[in-house]
Amino acid sequence: MSEAVIIGSGLGGLLTGTILSRAGYHVTVLEKAARPGGALQSFTREGLRFETGFHSVAGLEEGGPLECIFRPLGLMELPWERVMETDEIVVHGVSHRLSDLTFPPGNTIRLSSPTGDVTTEEYSHVMEPFLEGSWRLPSGDLIVKALVAQINGTVRTGCEVTAIEPGRVQCKDGSTYEGIIIADIHPRLAFSLFKGHVRPAYLHRLQALEDGPGIFTVYCKLRPETLPYRPWSTFYEGTLMCHYGNPDAKGFARSVDLLTFCDEKEPDRTALAAHLIHRIPGLQEAIDKYWTSTPATWERYTGTPGGSAYGIRKKAPSCYVHPRTPVPGFYLTGQNCGLHGVLGVAETALTTCREILGEECLNQIMQR
Ligand SMILES: Cc1cc2nc3c(=O)[nH]c(=O)nc-3n(C[C@H](O)[C@H](O)[C@H](O)COP(=O)(O)OP(=O)(O)OC[C@H]3O[C@@H](n4cnc5c(N)ncnc54)[C@H](O)[C@@H]3O)c2cc1C
């Protein structure tokens, strides 16, 4: 049986592992963190569940770009909640629906996640599906569990890969694994671990690629019955994203996550949190307590250099990193190749698997 070794159990690693499992590979996923999932993980504080990264997805309507990937992998059986027709965006205090905004072709936009100045065509590939609505899950961990259960092999947590060579990886605890290698980590990190010859031009290109900003998050626990639960995401002036969570029986939110892009690795947490909280009417009074995470937290958590939230800055065509590397049997996957987000990462997993398995085999696996 062919062996595949996957470094990192983020969405990219788990989707690639699931598809390769279906193609008959024996798969070992090596994850440095204590739990699998990367930016799909949730955590609990004082009985409330908070999402670290993923909050909502688009493209799950029948025949939608994500549905076409998730259905054959059994992920449409998860308890997805369609949250509303469109997400809401607040510009200069006025609320708009995304569907009311026009995206003139070729224009540069800075909308809810400015991972760089990108043309509408490029960015809308991950944003446009939101015009059809968005979907949430009670927890991103449900995707993780559903994919881990389909891996034909092992998902080892607490197992940091410290060296990669052709056909073999070594972990911090001294264990080694052999097979084709797929890195679901930042390509610069992957090649900093690689002990073999790589064309210098390739390494120079990786070094030259800029990363997008990090994200600063405020996880707020609300006092009981203070703010109504709003089952959608609100984007304030394109820089502040607000997600309500943990609804109670009466329809009040028990938590709010505030997210904003952040270039500083470790900003003044108290000052920035106060600034963000102040921008949402009524939130200050409703908060019981809050916790924060910074780009430095993300750097420690996912290993992404500098704590960039979406990895390599999306500035097509110069940003594209192909899943096939110059080293035979060594592939990449995840948000740094192609686009970020659940949709971008899922599409890249298909590209990675197409490189390994070939078009025909992949098509057979992904048939509905
Ligand atoms: C704050 C935030 C909010 C977001 N919100 C959304 C959203 O609402 N909707 C959406 O679609 N997308 C969202 N995204 C983007 C989306 O979550 C990511 O694009 C996607 O989950 C990235 O998956 P990945 O597999 O590329 O990488 P990651 O999830 O980063 O996984 C990489 C994994 O590799 C592991 N690793 C690193 N180094 C090593 C090593 N040496 N050895 C072993 N393991 C290692 C890490 O621990 C990690 O688990 C958000 C991202 C962030 C940061």
The ligand as an ORCA input file, in Angstrom:
! r2SCAN-3c Opt
* xyz 0 1
  C      -9.035     34.423     12.774
  C      -9.401     33.723     11.500
  C     -10.734     33.702     11.084
  C     -11.098     33.020      9.922
  N     -12.422     32.940      9.560
  C     -12.796     32.212      8.457
  C     -14.172     32.056      8.118
  O     -15.080     32.514      8.812
  N     -14.467     31.345      6.983
  C     -13.494     30.778      6.196
  O     -13.824     30.144      5.172
  N     -12.182     30.886      6.538
  C     -11.819     31.577      7.642
  N     -10.499     31.696      7.993
  C      -9.496     31.069      7.125
  C      -9.461     29.553      7.289
  O      -9.733     29.201      8.622
  C      -8.075     29.079      6.884
  O      -7.777     29.570      5.564
  C      -7.922     27.551      6.869
  O      -8.558     26.937      7.957
  C      -6.429     27.238      6.837
  O      -6.256     25.846      6.780
  P      -4.825     25.242      6.452
  O      -4.998     23.763      6.400
  O      -4.239     25.911      5.280
  O      -3.848     25.670      7.671
  P      -3.915     25.663      9.255
  O      -5.300     25.592      9.760
  O      -3.048     26.796      9.709
  O      -3.213     24.280      9.643
  C      -1.824     24.094      9.686
  C      -1.545     23.050     10.771
  O      -0.169     22.681     10.719
  C       0.294     22.499     12.049
  N       1.772     22.608     12.030
  C       2.527     23.740     11.827
  N       3.839     23.419     11.875
  C       3.917     22.079     12.088
  C       5.010     21.151     12.238
  N       6.295     21.544     12.137
  N       4.736     19.835     12.476
  C       3.444     19.405     12.568
  N       2.371     20.238     12.446
  C       2.606     21.551     12.200
  C      -0.393     23.613     12.810
  O      -0.408     23.366     14.208
  C      -1.800     23.575     12.182
  O      -2.667     22.684     12.863
  C     -10.105     32.358      9.150
  C      -8.767     32.365      9.575
  C      -8.417     33.043     10.724
  C      -6.977     33.009     11.158
*
